[in-house]
């Protein structure tokens, strides 16, 4: 079940609950951190380093897909439940994941019998997830994603394979093509650096403040 957080918004304020999404390496966590800092708001971030199966998954996807996926499912549900129970008067919240992404990853990583088991587990969970006011979907070509993954130097990520990232890119595109649960901003992030270039970030932030509904596209030239 999804529900919308009741945040009072004015015409010049940011949407009340913002989610940044996109495939591995696209920069969603960096952008979420900057948004939370600029908006002085609560932040909910994925914690992949806590998943004890993740490194083994990147080394051997077939063998460790199911425990990796189930760990992430339980973790994400717990985080969103904590968000729901937190300060309801916070004007803005920012997260770097949608709960729906869990099913997206599960479909990519799991074999058919494992996926059926995953769906049974998912269906038994009591999920009352907050519904975003705005989703910022970051896109970038595969070569850009692989280069960013390499440059950030996370040890276990050196095992990530191109075909896996490409499958995620394709799955995200399919998912957001039909997404209509919230206002959606699709961002071409291939040439933008929201973490280090202030002009890139401020231009996007100004755009975000104006969005309340519908589907939007953000494809400016980088300031670099």
N, C-alpha and C positions, 0 to 999 in steps of 0.2 A: 504494500500500500504506500502511496506517495501523498504527502500533504505539503501545502505551501506554508512557509514560515510567515507569520503575521508581522511584517516590518512596515512601519509607516514611512512612506517615501515622499519627498517633494520633487518638483520638476527638475531641480538642479542637483539632486543627490544621486549616488550610485544605486543600482538595483540592490535589493535587500540581501539576496543570497546568490553569490556568483560562483560558478564552477568553471575551472579551466581544465580542458581535456585535450587529448591528442596522443599520438603514438610515442613510444620510447624515444627519447632524445630530442623531442621537438621544443622543449623548454617550458613545459607547463608548470613545474614546481617553481622555477625561477620567477616566472610571471606571477604566480599566485603569491609568492613572498613579497614581491614589489607592490602588488595591489593591496595586500593586507597592511603593509607599512604606510602606503600613501593614504589609505582610507581609515587608518588607525582602528582596525577591526580584528575580530577573532579569526583565526586561521585554522583550518583542518587539513593536514597533509597526510598523504600516504606514508607508511613507514616500511618500505621494502627491506631495509636492513634488519628488521626484526623477524623476517621470515626465514626460518632455519633451513628451508628446502630450496631457496632461490638459487644459490650458487650451484647446487647439484642439478637443478633444473636446467640451467644454461649449459652445463656440461653434458647432460643426458636428458633431453626434453621428454622423450618417450617414457623413461623410467620414473621421473619425478613430477610429471605434470599434475596428477591428481592431488597428492598432498600439498603441493605448492598452491594449487588453485583453491582448495578447501581452506587452507590457512588464510589466504587473502580474503576469501568470502567472509569468514568469521571476524577477521580484523576490521574489514570495512563496515560490516553491520554494527559492530560494537562502537566504532568511531561515530557513525551517524546517530546511533541511539544516544551517545554522550552529547552530541550536538543538539539534539532535540531537547534534552534535559537541562541544557546550559542556559545562560542568561537570555531569556526571550526578549529582553528590551534592547539587546545589542542591535544597532541600526543596520549593520552590514556584516555578513560573514563571507569568507572566501575559502574554497576548497580546491584541491587539485585532482579530484576524482568524482565521477558519477558512480552510483551503485551499479547502474546498468552495464558499466564497463566490465564488471566481473563476469557476467554472462557472455559478453563479447570475447573476452580472453578464453573462457572455458570452451567456447565453440571452436576456437582456433587450436587450442592445445590438447584437448582431450579426445581419446578414441570414443567410438559410439557408445560402448557399454559404460565407460567411465562418465561420459556426458549424461547418460540416463541416470546414473547414480547421483551425479552432481545436481541434476534437476530435482530429484527426489529430496535431497538435503535442503536445497534452496526453498522448495515448496513447504517444508516443515518449519522454517524459520519465521518468527513473527517480526516482520519488517515494516516499520512505520517511518520510512525515510522522508526527509524534507525534500520538497520539490524546488529546484532552483528558480529564481526569477530570470537569470541569464546564464547561458552556457557559452563560454568562449572556446571555440574549437580551433586549435592550432594545426596547420598543415605545413608540410615541407617534403621535398623529394627524398627518395630513399638515400641517395648519396649524401645529402646534407645530414640526414639523421645518423647515418653510420659514422660520418666524420665527427659529429658532436658527441656521440657515444664514446668514440675513441679519445677525443680531447679531454673529456671530463675525468678520465682515468680511474674509474671505479674498477677495482681489480677483477671481480667476478664477471663484469660486463664484457670482458674481452672474449668471452665464449659465445656472445650473442651472434647468431647467424643472420645473414642478409635475407634469406628466404623467410625466416620467422618475422623479421621486421616488416617485410613486404606484405605478408599475410595480415599483419596488424593494420598496416596502412589501408589495405583494401577493405578490411572489416570496419574500420572507423568510417571510411567514406560511405559504405553501404548503410551503416547505422545512422549517420547524421543526414543522409539524403532523405530519410523518412522521419526524422526526429521532429516532434512538435509539442513536447511536454513543457517547453519554456521558450522564451526568446532566445534566438541563436545568432551568434556572431562568428562567422567563419573567417579566419585570419590566415593569410599567406605569410608564414613566418620564415620563409626561406632566406630572406635577406635582412631580416630584422633581428635586433639584439636588445631585448627588453631588460636584460640584466645589467648591461653595461652602458647602453646609449640612452641618455636621458630624453632626447628628442623623440626617439622611437617610442619609449614608454609613455611620455606625456601625450603624444598624438593619439595613441590607443586609449589611454585613460579618458581623454576628452570625448572620444567616440562612445566609450562604454557608458558614461554618465547620461547620454542622451537616449539610450535604448530602453524601451519598456515592453515591446512586443514585436513579433514578426521575425523574419529571417534577414540577416544583414551580411555584407561582405566588406572586408577590410584588406585592401591590397595596395598600400602606398609604397612609394620608393623609400628605401632606407635613408636615414640622415647621414650615413657614412659616405 
